[in-house]
Amino acid sequence: MDRSVSRLATTTAAWLAVVAPLYAQETADPARMPVDQGLPPVEVQSLHYGDALFHFFQDDLFDAIVRTEAYKAQGRLGPHESDAELMLGGLYLSFGQHERAAETFRRLLAQESTPPAVRSRAWFYLGKATYARGYYEQSGEALRRAAGALPEAMEAERQLLLAQGLMQLDRYVEAVGVLVAFSGPADWQAFARYNLGIALVRAGRVDQGLSVLDAAGTSEAPTEELKALRDKANVALGYARLQAGDPAAARVALERVRLAGPQSNKALLGAGWADAAEGRFAEALAPWIELRGRGLLDAAVQESYLAVPYAYARLTADRQAATSYEVALAAYEGERRRLQESIEAIRSGRMLEALVEASGDDRDGSFAQLKALPDTAESRYLYHLVAGHGFHETLKRYQALGQLGRNLDEWAGNLDLYADMVDARRQALAGRLPAATSRLEAVDLEALDARRDVLHARLDGAGRSGDWAVLASASERRLLDLVAGVEAELAARPDEPGLADERDKARLARGVLQWRLETDGKERAWRMSRSLRKLDAQLFDARTRLRDVTEAMTAVPARYEELSRRIATLQPRVERLAGLVAAARQRQGEYLAALAIEELEAQQARLADYTLQARYALAVLHDRGLAESGAAGKDAAP
């Protein structure tokens, strides 16, 4: 059982080796852009930018990308080009397109016209993009240049990302400097304090680091997230104290961990080892037996199946120890079989389907988050895996590729509809063209122009000669003609007696008509001039429309042909893209399955190691029992 005792130091060292990068799991995903703080306040002055923003805030992120790219290419973003570029970079970042996001931010930063507030955000998101890709040096440079003009929460995240990048590069002394100077909201302060403790320990300033972790482990935690962080700090502190040979202080830290929290299993295991390190094996049994009653998925629970019989053995309760080892062997074998069944289920593809369904609505692409694991046999083994950044990023890409595939399928169907629509309109136009051509041919604008010119000439002649009779109305013209006829008849009978009275009446009638025409002449000329101006405008409009209709009769069929060609060109392109997306999604699915299988095989290997230890310890117990029986028999012999 000395081998089991040695696992105390091994477990403690392994825990401290992985505790430094835990910040990436405790804070927001560094590849995810916070959409509620990503854009500076701005008064929307462009309808098209407003349309893109509408889809952005509706979480229709793919549509927001498409519309922003289209409006940018069409030059319709007006004064919001910098704002749109910043939003576009964040959207690409959200979909895991880190290279394209970085390219967008660099392009934005290269523009001298970029406002300072937008420039700071661009440096910040460029730092996030390069951090997500593992380029910590470049990320640090960008995050340093982002300082000075960020909102409070974003500035806090910038400092933590900068410190985390330094920790990833093993530059713990520099990370300590950043974290000591950290400023931000209270919840961000808690994460900074936790990381400061880890950085101090890794920088060799162990006492200071443990003191900071102790403060983090006793701090107020109003939210569930901060309570989990406090538990993690206490677990890290407890195992560090164990490694330093101070089991009493380790137990104090570990007892502060909540029994129902995510860190409770590690805390119970460590508390038992703290008692065991002081030789109090009976006390160590309490947390270990409690731990053994929990689900066998956790490594700490699996180890408790070895720790319990080890304590019994040290208490010389060999029978209980042997029974506990046999229980452990049976539990390990059953778990190994279930793991193998889960591996087969993952290979069949059932896990991916369940994960996609558990992620819910995936229209937000890379923002898809698992709220809970699906209720399948294999899912219960994947808690640690799905909490990792790499698995989540791969799942997001798988989700985004699924959305892109459905979008392309929808477009493939739409293109067929558009082709039918164009054909229907082409046929409808061909049916209307003969009648339209006939009606256009019946319109003689030249004759109308000639008649208009005659009217203009009559008006001009009346103005020059003062003969306003040319402006007489139809009824007046009939009266003038009637008077002229009467006068002609009277003139043909000059010597006939008794016509003098009729001649006076005829002369009076002409005089009245002439007086009326001359009195109203200028007014009639003004009205006629106004009517002729309207006529000129109408004739111009008619000529314009005739030209437009004539051009349309030629251009519209050509446009339909162009649309048909574009649709015919797009159809194979969409099919090719759909094939590429399907292949990429299949590769992502295979990679997800490989990650899951690798995790389950690692659990199998751990169970195999525990099984070997249990069999060895059980064999030692049996050998010792046989030796004691043999010795007792010799003593009893005469």
Phi, psi and omega in degrees: 000358177299330179296321178294322179298320182294343180291341178301308180294322181297314181297317181296315180296319180296320180297315181291334180289333184253357187285333184299313182279015185288346180302322182297336178271337184272333182258184179298149178305122184295344177270000184256129179277128178288104189294338181279350180233005189287335185243135177290152178300136182206144175276120185288122181242007180229127180299320184289322175295321176299322178296316178296320178296322180302312180291328178298312183281348172273003183066019171272070192291324179295315177297324178297320177296311183299314183292319180297316178298317181295314182293326177294317179296328181273357180068036185252013184270352175059228183281006186255023183298318180292317179298317181294323179294321178296315178298319181296317178299318178296323179294317176297323178296321180294331179271010178078011178272071189294321180295315180292323177297315179298319178299319179296315180295320179296320178297321179293320181289335180285348181273123181293336183279357182294126180298153181303319181296318178292323180297318179297317179294322179297317177298320181297311183287331172296320176297320178294319181297314180289328176297316182297333179271359177088010178267079190287327177297309180296324179297316180298319179298315181293318181294327177293323180285346180278352187291147169114332185222039181247153173299162188302310182294321180292322177296321178296316179295323179301314181296319180291321177297320178298314179296319181296321177297320177296322178293323177296331179270008181063024177261069189288329179296316178294322178298322177300317179300318179294316185286329177295322181273007185297142173219141181171183180299165187299318183293324176291328178300323180297316179294321179297318180296317179299312181293328176298317178300315179296316182297320179297316178299314182290336178276000179094356179266069191296313183299316179296318180298316180293326177295319178294318178295325178295320177295320178293327181282349179244009184281163175291142182221087183286339183248161180297323181296317180289328175295318177296321178294320177297318177299318181296321178296318180293321177295315178299317179296316181298314180291327176295319177296321177299316181294329180278000178080030179236073185296330180295313178293326178298317181295323178301315180292317184290331179289346178280350182282137180295140180291336182255007182275171181292342180262004188296323181297314178296322180294317179297317179298313180295323179298320177297318179292330177296317176295319181296324180295335177265007179078013181261074186288328177296319177291327180295332181297329184300304179293326182290320178292320174301317181292321182295336179281358180268176182299144186278012183284327187277143180297325179295320178294317179299320180290331180296334178294337174269327184292321182298307178295330177299317179295317177301318181296320180289340176268008182060026174264072188295323182297313178297323179296314180297317178299318181294324177294321178294322175298318180297316181298317179296318180295317179296319181293317178296320179292323179297319179296318179295324177297318180295319177297321179293322177298318178295322179295321178295319180296333180282350178096358182293328182296317182298316179300318180292321180294318179297318179293322180290335180286345178076212183294119183256024180292341179270017169054245188285358175274358181300132181229142176281116176280329179202153178286147178295155183275075177229162183297320184282339184295327186293345179270359192249013184303312182292326182292311184289343176282348182279149181297318184297317180294317181297318179297318179294319178297320178298316178297321178298317178296314181297320178294325176297318179295317179297320179297317178294324177297317179293322176298320179295319179292324177300317176292322180295323180298322175297319178296318179295322178297316177296322180296315180297318179297319180296319179290324177297317179293320178297319178295318179298328179285332182269341185300315181301314180296319179295319178297318179298317180294322179293321179294334180283347180271116181252086181292333179295318179295320178295323177296320180295317178296322178297319180296323178298317180294320176298317180295318178299317180294318179296319180296319178297322180292323181284317186271342184075010178272094185277000179297334180293344181261010181294150177284173182298317180293321178293324179294323177296319178295319178297319178295321180296315179296319179297322178294317179297317180295322179295319180294319178294322179293333178284349181233065186290327187263001184284124182289156176086006182255003181299318181298320180293323178296320178297318179296319179296318179295321178296318179298316178297321181297317179299314180297317181295320180296319179297315181296319181287324179295316182267006189299311183294322178295319179294322179296321179295315179297318180294322178297318178297317179297323180291326177295318176298320179297319178300316180296318180294321178293322177296315178298320180296317178296321179297314180294322178298319178295315180297317180296318180297317178293321180296324180297337176264320187284321185297312176302322179294323178294319177298321177296319180295318178298319178298319179294319180296317179297318179296328178286323183287328184301308177294330179294316178297318179297320179294315179297321179298320177295319179295317180295317180298319180293318179296320180294322178297319179295319178297320177297318178295323179292319176301314179298321179295320177299315181295316180296320178299319178296315181291324178293326175295321176294322176298318180295321178295318177296323178296321178294316178296322179298317179298317179296318181295318180294321179295314181296321179295321178295321178297318179297316179297317179298317180294323178294318178296320180295319179293322178297318179296318180295320179295323180294321179294321180294328182278344182291146179289000000 
